[in-house]
Amino acid sequence: MTFRKYSNESRRAGDMNKLKEVNALRKGNGLQYLLNSAKMIFHNPISTADMNHKLIALTDYAVDDPVWNERMSTGTFSMKTRELLAKECFMEDIANADNSIVMRSDQMKYAIMAGYFYNRENIKAGLVEMYEYDTMFDDESQAAFELLTAKITNEIRNDEYFTEFGRAFHEDMIKRLLDQAITNPSVYTPHIQVLYDGFEDYLHVAVVDVSRSNIRQNRLEYLKKSLMSRNRSYKYAIYSDYIVMIMSSRYKYFYEELFFDKHHGIFRKNNLFVGVSDHFENLYELREHYEKAVAALKTGINNVPRVFLYRQ
């Protein structure tokens, strides 16, 4: 698999007709309107899918490509197709790209231009993909395609489905890692990479014990949402009667055990206790560091502080 990125200078050159046409597309007419309009601008088939490869919308286009036709007919990709895409580094290349990329492979009939769109919490909600079918890709088309992905982001930004999907996707990946259920890393590593978004430093995992809270009904879900509203940059899951949080170690007060001090009220008010792991980098080691966080919690839970850091 090879891919290429185009320079900003070449994108600015010339009379960018596609850019002008995409820029003229109106907000508020729905995702399908944007795709149908884009088909007339690019003269190529375009589709959108969520992070689990589930089809969201596509243009009405007859394409003699087995990958395109599989998603069109089944609404998703089989594991065999996902393994092919993984072998060709399809998702990995997209995950590592700044904006969009063009991918070409001897194993795939047509080149594909692809890029992410985001929900209102700036979580990757899905992919836009365009096949090089009737019209060849060039600098202008890639610049216009990136504008299209931005238009799609703007269109779906406040859609509650995509907001909830982004959170649920994070939670599903965290649970898979904690269960050590990922037996084919080549397929899932690009999904796991999404959990690194927004983190620039070492990682820590925290477990929140809610068993002493006075809240009885839907306690875990209610308190998870309360914590999410205060710390949106973390990644959350409910696992084994704990709220699990993945966070960056960049916060300067972390090592002084004042990490949660600015939100101490929610922990005191709801009688919550927190165990925090040592730092790590590889999310495939999440289970190991989760167990350290649980050990820190159980060791310190009868002490006065509410936050306990793992000590070797």
C-alpha positions as a printed Julia matrix, in Angstrom:
312×3 Matrix{Float64}:
   0.0     0.0     0.0
   1.27    3.44   -0.87
  -0.27    6.79   -0.08
   0.54   10.37   -0.83
  -0.1    13.77    0.71
  -0.27   16.94   -1.34
   1.5    20.16   -0.42
  -0.36   23.23    0.77
   1.33   25.26   -1.96
  -0.01   23.09   -4.77
  -3.49   23.19   -3.25
  -3.55   26.96   -3.4
  -2.42   27.08   -7.02
  -4.82   27.77   -9.87
  -8.51   28.4   -10.07
  -9.94   25.82   -7.65
 -13.37   25.2    -9.19
 -14.07   22.12   -7.09
 -13.22   24.03   -3.94
 -15.65   26.77   -4.9
 -18.42   24.29   -5.68
 -17.95   22.37   -2.43
 -17.77   25.62   -0.49
 -21.12   26.64   -1.96
 -22.9    23.56   -0.56
 -25.48   24.63    2.0
 -25.72   23.39    5.58
 -28.97   21.95    6.88
 -30.03   19.79    3.94
 -28.68   16.56    5.35
 -25.81   14.19    4.77
 -27.32   12.58    1.66
 -27.64   16.01    0.0
 -23.93   16.63    0.57
 -22.96   13.26   -0.91
 -25.27   13.6    -3.91
 -23.97   17.1    -4.59
 -20.37   15.97   -4.17
 -20.94   13.18   -6.71
 -21.84   15.82   -9.3
 -18.74   17.84   -8.41
 -16.15   15.04   -8.27
 -17.8    12.6   -10.73
 -16.8     9.71   -8.48
 -18.67    7.44   -6.02
 -18.61    8.55   -2.37
 -19.72    6.83    0.83
 -19.69    7.46    4.57
 -19.38    4.81    7.28
 -18.98    4.83   11.05
 -15.83    3.69   12.84
 -17.07    0.09   12.83
 -17.35    0.12    9.0
 -21.16    0.29    9.15
 -22.54    2.11    6.12
 -24.24    5.45    6.86
 -24.89    6.88    3.4
 -23.59    6.53   -0.14
 -24.15    7.89   -3.63
 -26.16    5.98   -6.22
 -23.3     4.73   -8.36
 -22.68    1.44  -10.19
 -19.08    0.48   -9.39
 -17.38   -2.71  -10.56
 -15.41   -3.05   -7.32
 -15.97   -5.92   -4.85
 -15.13   -3.82   -1.76
 -17.59   -1.07   -2.71
 -20.29   -3.59   -3.66
 -19.9    -5.59   -0.44
 -20.57   -2.57    1.72
 -23.4    -1.43   -0.54
 -25.13   -4.83   -0.4
 -24.45   -5.83    3.22
 -24.05   -2.45    4.92
 -20.64   -3.35    6.33
 -17.42   -5.28    5.67
 -16.82   -8.97    6.33
 -13.85   -9.99    8.48
 -12.11  -11.18    5.3
 -12.38   -7.7     3.79
 -11.26   -6.08    7.04
  -8.22   -8.32    7.06
  -7.46   -7.27    3.48
  -7.75   -3.59    4.43
  -5.54   -4.21    7.46
  -2.94   -6.01    5.36
  -2.86   -3.04    3.0
  -2.61   -0.66    6.02
  -5.82    1.06    4.88
  -7.16    2.09    8.31
  -3.71    2.53    9.83
  -2.69    5.0     7.12
  -5.87    7.0     7.63
  -5.43    6.98   11.41
  -1.9     8.39   11.01
  -2.84   11.05    8.43
  -3.31   14.68    9.36
  -6.28   15.18    7.04
  -7.01   12.98    4.04
  -4.92   10.5     2.1
  -5.01    8.73   -1.25
  -4.36    5.01   -1.08
  -3.36    2.76   -3.94
  -2.77   -0.97   -3.84
  -2.29   -3.82   -6.28
  -4.86   -5.72   -4.21
  -7.58   -3.09   -4.77
  -9.06   -2.18   -8.12
  -9.37    1.57   -7.56
  -7.53    4.15   -5.51
  -9.46    5.48   -2.52
  -9.38    8.97   -1.04
 -10.43    8.94    2.6
 -10.72   11.19    5.65
 -12.49   11.38    9.0
 -15.47   13.45   10.08
 -16.01   14.39   13.74
 -18.84   14.87   16.23
 -19.3    17.91   18.46
 -16.9    16.5    21.07
 -14.22   16.3    18.37
 -14.32   12.5    18.46
 -13.84   10.68   15.16
 -17.35    9.61   14.19
 -16.71    8.01   10.81
 -15.02    7.98    7.43
 -15.72    9.59    4.09
 -14.38    7.54    1.18
 -14.25    8.41   -2.51
 -13.22    5.96   -5.25
 -11.11    7.06   -8.23
 -13.63    5.64  -10.69
 -14.62    8.1   -13.43
 -12.33   11.04  -12.66
  -8.65   10.94  -11.68
  -7.57   12.38   -8.34
  -5.4    15.49   -8.32
  -4.33   18.21   -5.89
  -7.5    20.2    -6.44
  -9.79   17.24   -5.82
  -8.02   16.33   -2.57
  -8.23   19.89   -1.27
 -11.92   19.98   -2.18
 -12.43   16.56   -0.6
 -10.99   17.8     2.68
 -13.41   20.71    2.55
 -16.23   18.2     1.97
 -15.25   16.23    5.1
 -15.32   19.52    7.03
 -18.8    20.23    5.61
 -19.94   16.77    6.71
 -18.52   17.37   10.19
 -20.43   20.64   10.36
 -23.62   18.95    9.14
 -23.63   16.11   11.69
 -21.95   18.01   14.52
 -25.0    18.37   16.74
 -26.61   15.06   15.81
 -27.05   13.15   19.06
 -26.55    9.82   17.3
 -22.96   10.68   16.39
 -22.24   12.11   19.85
 -23.43    8.92   21.53
 -21.71    6.74   18.96
 -18.32    8.36   19.61
 -18.59    7.71   23.36
 -19.89    4.17   22.83
 -17.04    3.41   20.41
 -14.47    4.45   23.01
 -16.18    2.33   25.65
 -16.34   -0.71   23.4
 -12.62   -0.5    22.6
 -11.72   -0.09   26.29
 -13.78   -3.15   27.23
 -12.18   -5.22   24.46
  -8.74   -4.25   25.76
  -9.65   -5.01   29.38
 -11.14   -8.35   28.39
  -8.02   -9.02   26.3
 -10.48  -10.05   23.6
  -8.57   -8.66   20.61
  -7.15  -11.72   18.87
  -6.42   -9.98   15.57
  -4.5    -6.76   16.38
  -3.86   -5.99   12.69
  -7.61   -5.45   12.26
  -8.25   -3.57   15.5
  -5.07   -1.54   16.06
  -6.37    1.4    13.94
  -9.52    1.39   16.11
  -7.38    1.35   19.25
  -5.39    4.31   17.92
  -8.54    6.43   18.22
  -8.19    6.14   22.0
  -4.88    8.04   21.77
  -6.59   11.09   20.22
  -6.07   14.16   22.39
  -3.31   12.5    24.44
   0.26   13.68   23.93
   2.0    12.22   26.97
   2.13    9.03   28.99
  -1.19    7.44   29.89
  -2.73    6.51   33.23
  -5.87    4.51   33.92
  -8.09    5.3    36.9
 -10.86    3.23   38.44
 -13.67    4.93   40.35
 -15.43    2.96   43.08
 -19.09    4.04   43.36
 -20.23    1.36   45.82
 -20.52    3.8    48.73
 -22.52    6.38   46.8
 -26.02    7.22   47.99
 -27.27    7.08   44.4
 -29.05    3.79   43.81
 -30.75    3.86   40.39
 -28.45    3.63   37.32
 -25.62    4.7    39.61
 -22.69    3.81   37.37
 -24.13    5.4    34.23
 -25.27    8.55   36.07
 -21.89    9.1    37.72
 -19.99    8.3    34.52
 -21.95   11.03   32.72
 -21.26   13.44   35.6
 -17.53   12.78   35.37
 -17.59   13.07   31.57
 -19.19   16.5    31.8
 -16.24   17.69   33.89
 -13.38   15.91   32.12
 -14.24   15.58   28.44
 -10.7    14.81   27.34
 -10.64   11.45   29.14
 -11.9     8.15   27.66
 -14.54    6.33   29.75
 -16.06    2.9    30.25
 -18.06    1.01   32.85
 -16.31   -2.23   33.66
 -16.68   -4.72   36.52
 -18.68   -2.28   38.71
 -16.09    0.48   38.27
 -15.98    3.6    36.15
 -12.76    3.34   34.14
 -11.02    6.49   32.9
  -8.02    6.69   30.56
  -6.17    9.99   30.86
  -2.96   11.78   29.99
  -0.23   12.38   32.56
   0.44   15.9    31.3
  -1.44   17.59   34.15
   1.21   19.06   36.45
  -0.63   18.38   39.71
  -0.98   14.69   38.99
   2.14   13.65   40.87
   1.16   15.71   43.92
  -2.07   13.7    44.3
  -4.05   16.86   43.59
  -5.09   15.56   40.19
  -8.8    15.53   40.99
  -8.69   18.43   43.44
 -10.52   20.94   41.23
 -13.38   18.45   40.96
 -13.1    17.25   44.56
 -16.72   18.22   45.17
 -18.16   15.49   42.97
 -16.06   12.84   44.7
 -16.88   14.04   48.21
 -20.55   14.66   47.44
 -21.06   11.2    45.97
 -18.63    9.39   48.31
 -16.43    8.19   45.44
 -12.93    6.75   45.7
 -10.32    6.55   42.94
  -7.34    4.3    42.26
  -4.82    5.46   39.67
  -2.22    3.32   37.88
   1.39    4.09   37.11
   2.09    5.52   33.66
   2.27    3.51   30.45
   2.28    4.02   26.67
   0.92    0.87   25.02
  -2.86    0.51   25.24
  -2.52   -3.23   24.74
  -1.11   -3.18   28.31
  -4.31   -1.58   29.63
  -5.42   -4.67   31.55
  -2.13   -4.82   33.48
  -2.36   -1.18   34.53
  -6.08   -1.43   35.26
  -5.24   -4.14   37.79
  -2.65   -1.82   39.37
  -5.28    0.91   39.67
  -7.65   -1.55   41.35
  -4.86   -2.63   43.71
  -4.17    1.02   44.64
  -7.88    1.56   45.29
  -8.25   -1.5    47.51
  -5.09   -0.68   49.46
  -6.09    2.89   50.19
  -9.88    2.84   50.38
 -10.01    2.97   54.2
  -7.68    5.97   54.36
  -8.65    9.64   54.47
  -7.77   10.71   50.87
 -10.13    9.81   48.05
  -7.46    9.42   45.36
  -4.86    6.68   45.63
  -1.85    6.39   43.32
  -0.28    3.05   42.57
   3.06    2.54   44.33
   5.36   -0.32   43.4
